[in-house]
Amino acid sequence: MAAVRIEFTIEPFVDGRPGPHVLSAIEAVETAGATVEVGPFSSIAEVSGDAVGTTIAELLQAALDHGATGVTLRVDVVEGGS
């Protein structure tokens, strides 16, 4: 299956000071084998299409377990991805 790009923003958002709700979600995605690019407003990772469901579930669970009040998620198939 094609690679999938996930872009996520986790609330509450504090510029330059990600809380445990953000850090735990990033860790969950990295544990799934992806590298997370943390940007000023959202974070992006590319994951295997075969693992996208599990990765998103782990991301959401980690964020909510650590105090997230909201998660915005965008998922796109990457053309020519691995």
C-alpha positions in Angstrom: 0.0 0.0 0.0 1.2 3.6 -0.7 2.7 5.8 1.9 0.4 8.1 3.8 1.2 11.6 5.2 -0.4 12.5 8.4 -0.5 16.1 9.6 -1.8 16.7 13.1 -2.3 19.6 15.5 -2.9 19.0 19.2 -4.7 21.4 21.5 -4.1 23.2 23.7 -1.4 24.8 21.6 1.4 26.8 23.3 3.9 28.3 20.8 7.3 26.9 21.4 6.4 24.9 24.5 4.8 21.5 23.6 3.2 19.9 26.6 3.0 16.2 27.4 -0.1 15.9 25.3 1.9 16.8 22.2 5.2 15.1 23.2 3.4 11.8 23.9 1.6 11.9 20.5 4.9 12.5 18.7 6.5 9.7 20.6 3.7 7.4 19.6 4.2 8.2 15.9 7.9 7.7 16.2 7.5 4.4 18.0 5.5 3.3 15.0 8.6 3.9 12.9 8.0 7.3 11.4 10.0 10.5 11.7 7.9 13.5 12.9 8.7 16.9 11.5 7.5 19.4 14.1 6.4 22.7 12.6 5.1 25.9 14.0 1.5 25.0 13.7 1.3 21.3 13.0 3.5 18.2 12.9 3.9 15.9 9.9 4.9 12.3 9.4 4.9 9.8 6.6 3.8 6.3 7.5 3.2 3.1 5.6 -0.4 2.8 4.4 -0.5 -0.6 6.1 0.2 1.0 9.5 -1.7 4.3 9.2 -4.8 3.1 11.2 -2.7 1.8 14.1 -0.5 4.8 14.1 -3.4 7.3 14.1 -5.1 5.3 16.9 -1.9 5.4 19.0 -1.4 9.1 18.3 -4.9 9.9 19.4 -4.8 7.7 22.5 -1.5 9.2 23.7 -2.6 12.8 23.1 -5.9 12.3 24.9 -4.3 10.3 27.8 -2.0 13.2 28.4 -4.5 16.1 28.5 -5.2 17.0 24.9 -8.5 19.0 24.5 -8.6 18.5 20.7 -6.8 16.9 17.8 -7.0 18.0 14.2 -5.8 15.4 11.7 -5.3 15.5 8.0 -4.4 12.3 6.0 -3.1 12.3 2.4 -1.9 9.5 0.2 1.6 10.2 -1.0 2.0 9.8 -4.7 5.1 7.6 -5.4 5.6 7.0 -1.7 7.0 3.8 -0.3 
